Amino acid sequence: MPSLIPTDHFGTITWLGRVADRDAALSSAPLTEIRATFAGPDGEAHGGLTRPACSRVAAQYPRDTEIRNVRQFSVLSREEIDAIAREMGLEDLDPSLFGATMVIDGIPDFTHVPPSSRLQADSGATLVVDMENQPCTLVSREIEGTHKGFGKLFKPAAEGRRGVTAWVEREGVFRLGDRVRLHVPGQRQWSQRG
């Protein structure tokens, strides 16, 4: 029996982007395609096989400890971006403000797909979902720079809708309009009861 089960859930890539210099700004520049290597998207500031530990793993490692980079991609759902915008009272939010690498349309409750799920393009290029991404103040600042007075509304509106982080399992090219299929781990949920 396979450990990963292909689902009938397909999404369409509606936006691709790259953060060239995260020290300059979190926002990403739109692209029509991304070449994904084992080190992540070509030219992406969040790329690399390893990365320095940050606040998200502070309970495991001291800041700047070199760890495996499982945050090469920031993948969001078009539906969830739209829901965040509506809750904030905005017509729309540009995915570049999130520092997004990829936006997918069509997979329900996307932020909560199980960790270790795969997103596989028809080309075979494949991402492994690490975990839910958390709303952060960096995105709030980007939104505030474009939509004055709205930045503070981001974190509560984005709770449970911020998408996922992911890393490259199979190299390849992702293009706008490509279809991706969701594959999920074939295991029961952890019950905490042993």
FILO-746129 format. One record per residue (C-alpha): residue number from 1; x, y, z. Coordinates in nm, 3 decimals, always signed. Example, Ala and Ser with C-alpha at 12.3 -4.5 7.8 and 13.67 -1.06 7.14 Angstrom:
PT|num|X|Y|Z
PT|1|+1.230|-0.450|+0.780
PT|2|+1.367|-0.106|+0.714
% end
This chain:
PT|num|X|Y|Z
PT|1|+0.000|+0.000|+0.000
PT|2|+0.145|+0.341|-0.091
PT|3|+0.230|+0.584|+0.187
PT|4|+0.104|+0.878|-0.019
PT|5|-0.244|+0.870|-0.165
PT|6|-0.334|+1.071|-0.476
PT|7|-0.656|+1.264|-0.413
PT|8|-0.918|+1.392|-0.654
PT|9|-0.825|+1.747|-0.551
PT|10|-0.654|+1.947|-0.823
PT|11|-0.557|+2.310|-0.815
PT|12|-0.442|+2.557|-1.076
PT|13|-0.137|+2.777|-1.032
PT|14|-0.270|+3.133|-1.067
PT|15|+0.033|+3.330|-0.944
PT|16|+0.408|+3.275|-0.911
PT|17|+0.665|+3.505|-0.755
PT|18|+1.013|+3.543|-0.613
PT|19|+1.159|+3.743|-0.327
PT|20|+1.499|+3.852|-0.460
PT|21|+1.625|+4.030|-0.145
PT|22|+1.433|+3.974|+0.177
PT|23|+1.649|+4.229|+0.360
PT|24|+1.516|+4.495|+0.122
PT|25|+1.149|+4.386|+0.129
PT|26|+0.930|+4.082|+0.184
PT|27|+0.719|+4.143|-0.127
PT|28|+0.773|+3.914|-0.423
PT|29|+0.798|+4.000|-0.791
PT|30|+0.554|+3.818|-1.021
PT|31|+0.683|+3.553|-1.262
PT|32|+0.535|+3.334|-1.535
PT|33|+0.739|+3.029|-1.436
PT|34|+0.970|+2.905|-1.162
PT|35|+1.254|+2.660|-1.205
PT|36|+1.257|+2.461|-0.881
PT|37|+1.578|+2.285|-0.781
PT|38|+1.650|+2.090|-0.465
PT|39|+1.770|+2.422|-0.322
PT|40|+1.434|+2.586|-0.398
PT|41|+1.325|+2.839|-0.661
PT|42|+1.605|+2.987|-0.871
PT|43|+1.698|+3.331|-0.738
PT|44|+1.472|+3.312|-0.432
PT|45|+1.601|+3.474|-0.113
PT|46|+1.426|+3.202|+0.091
PT|47|+1.601|+2.930|-0.113
PT|48|+1.892|+2.709|-0.021
PT|49|+1.934|+2.358|+0.112
PT|50|+1.978|+2.498|+0.463
PT|51|+1.871|+2.814|+0.642
PT|52|+1.939|+2.987|+0.974
PT|53|+1.690|+2.898|+1.249
PT|54|+1.435|+3.173|+1.317
PT|55|+1.164|+3.249|+1.573
PT|56|+0.939|+2.974|+1.430
PT|57|+1.175|+2.704|+1.559
PT|58|+1.297|+2.886|+1.872
PT|59|+1.179|+2.599|+2.095
PT|60|+1.411|+2.362|+1.908
PT|61|+1.721|+2.565|+1.814
PT|62|+1.906|+2.883|+1.907
PT|63|+1.856|+3.162|+1.650
PT|64|+2.081|+3.132|+1.343
PT|65|+2.159|+2.761|+1.396
PT|66|+2.198|+2.607|+1.050
PT|67|+1.901|+2.375|+0.981
PT|68|+1.742|+2.206|+0.678
PT|69|+1.542|+2.452|+0.472
PT|70|+1.182|+2.332|+0.456
PT|71|+1.058|+2.688|+0.389
PT|72|+1.175|+2.721|+0.028
PT|73|+0.824|+2.797|-0.099
PT|74|+0.540|+2.998|+0.050
PT|75|+0.224|+2.856|-0.108
PT|76|-0.115|+3.023|-0.064
PT|77|-0.471|+2.966|-0.178
PT|78|-0.646|+3.219|-0.401
PT|79|-0.971|+3.152|-0.213
PT|80|-0.806|+3.215|+0.125
PT|81|-0.637|+3.537|+0.004
PT|82|-0.981|+3.657|-0.110
PT|83|-1.132|+3.565|+0.228
PT|84|-0.855|+3.757|+0.411
PT|85|-0.916|+4.063|+0.193
PT|86|-1.293|+4.051|+0.252
PT|87|-1.249|+4.020|+0.629
PT|88|-1.011|+4.316|+0.623
PT|89|-1.260|+4.523|+0.421
PT|90|-1.049|+4.528|+0.104
PT|91|-1.155|+4.433|-0.248
PT|92|-0.836|+4.238|-0.316
PT|93|-0.485|+4.168|-0.187
PT|94|-0.191|+4.129|-0.422
PT|95|-0.009|+3.798|-0.352
PT|96|+0.321|+3.983|-0.379
PT|97|+0.246|+4.150|-0.043
PT|98|+0.260|+3.806|+0.122
PT|99|+0.604|+3.728|-0.020
PT|100|+0.427|+3.441|-0.196
PT|101|+0.607|+3.197|-0.420
PT|102|+0.294|+3.026|-0.550
PT|103|-0.082|+3.078|-0.536
PT|104|-0.313|+2.786|-0.610
PT|105|-0.685|+2.803|-0.690
PT|106|-0.919|+2.511|-0.630
PT|107|-0.799|+2.308|-0.329
PT|108|-1.043|+2.355|-0.037
PT|109|-0.921|+2.445|+0.313
PT|110|-0.573|+2.468|+0.166
PT|111|-0.391|+2.599|+0.473
PT|112|-0.490|+2.281|+0.659
PT|113|-0.376|+2.016|+0.413
PT|114|-0.180|+1.759|+0.616
PT|115|+0.193|+1.816|+0.665
PT|116|+0.396|+1.592|+0.432
PT|117|+0.130|+1.619|+0.159
PT|118|+0.262|+1.656|-0.193
PT|119|+0.167|+1.912|-0.456
PT|120|+0.262|+1.757|-0.788
PT|121|+0.242|+1.936|-1.121
PT|122|+0.155|+1.748|-1.439
PT|123|+0.524|+1.792|-1.534
PT|124|+0.623|+1.587|-1.228
PT|125|+0.774|+1.881|-1.036
PT|126|+0.674|+1.819|-0.674
PT|127|+0.662|+2.014|-0.349
PT|128|+0.636|+1.864|+0.000
PT|129|+0.416|+2.060|+0.241
PT|130|+0.604|+2.128|+0.564
PT|131|+0.341|+2.299|+0.777
PT|132|+0.091|+2.581|+0.810
PT|133|+0.247|+2.924|+0.769
PT|134|+0.162|+3.171|+1.044
PT|135|+0.044|+3.530|+0.994
PT|136|+0.331|+3.767|+1.066
PT|137|+0.401|+4.135|+1.112
PT|138|+0.625|+4.142|+0.802
PT|139|+0.318|+4.091|+0.582
PT|140|+0.128|+4.347|+0.791
PT|141|+0.398|+4.604|+0.710
PT|142|+0.383|+4.527|+0.338
PT|143|+0.003|+4.566|+0.341
PT|144|+0.027|+4.890|+0.540
PT|145|+0.263|+5.032|+0.277
PT|146|+0.002|+4.974|+0.005
PT|147|-0.325|+5.002|+0.200
PT|148|-0.280|+5.265|+0.473
PT|149|-0.458|+5.176|+0.796
PT|150|-0.518|+4.810|+0.699
PT|151|-0.190|+4.645|+0.802
PT|152|-0.306|+4.590|+1.161
PT|153|-0.608|+4.396|+1.035
PT|154|-0.400|+4.132|+0.859
PT|155|-0.299|+3.896|+1.141
PT|156|-0.649|+3.829|+1.278
PT|157|-0.797|+3.800|+0.928
PT|158|-0.521|+3.562|+0.813
PT|159|-0.541|+3.323|+1.109
PT|160|-0.583|+2.974|+0.961
PT|161|-0.560|+3.113|+0.606
PT|162|-0.190|+3.196|+0.559
PT|163|-0.107|+2.897|+0.340
PT|164|+0.179|+2.654|+0.387
PT|165|+0.553|+2.636|+0.360
PT|166|+0.700|+2.373|+0.132
PT|167|+1.024|+2.233|-0.008
PT|168|+1.122|+2.072|-0.339
PT|169|+1.108|+1.693|-0.354
PT|170|+1.137|+1.664|-0.734
PT|171|+1.299|+1.931|-0.945
PT|172|+1.118|+2.085|-1.238
PT|173|+0.940|+2.389|-1.370
PT|174|+0.613|+2.531|-1.237
PT|175|+0.423|+2.758|-1.478
PT|176|+0.119|+2.983|-1.452
PT|177|-0.186|+2.778|-1.543
PT|178|-0.025|+2.444|-1.450
PT|179|-0.245|+2.195|-1.271
PT|180|-0.123|+2.047|-0.941
PT|181|-0.260|+1.738|-0.769
PT|182|-0.277|+1.697|-0.394
PT|183|-0.137|+1.371|-0.252
PT|184|-0.189|+1.309|+0.120
PT|185|-0.018|+1.077|+0.369
PT|186|-0.207|+0.755|+0.434
PT|187|-0.214|+0.766|+0.811
PT|188|-0.466|+0.841|+1.081
PT|189|-0.447|+1.170|+1.268
PT|190|-0.240|+1.174|+1.585
PT|191|-0.470|+1.121|+1.883
PT|192|-0.225|+1.215|+2.164
PT|193|-0.340|+0.906|+2.360
PT|194|-0.073|+0.651|+2.266
% end
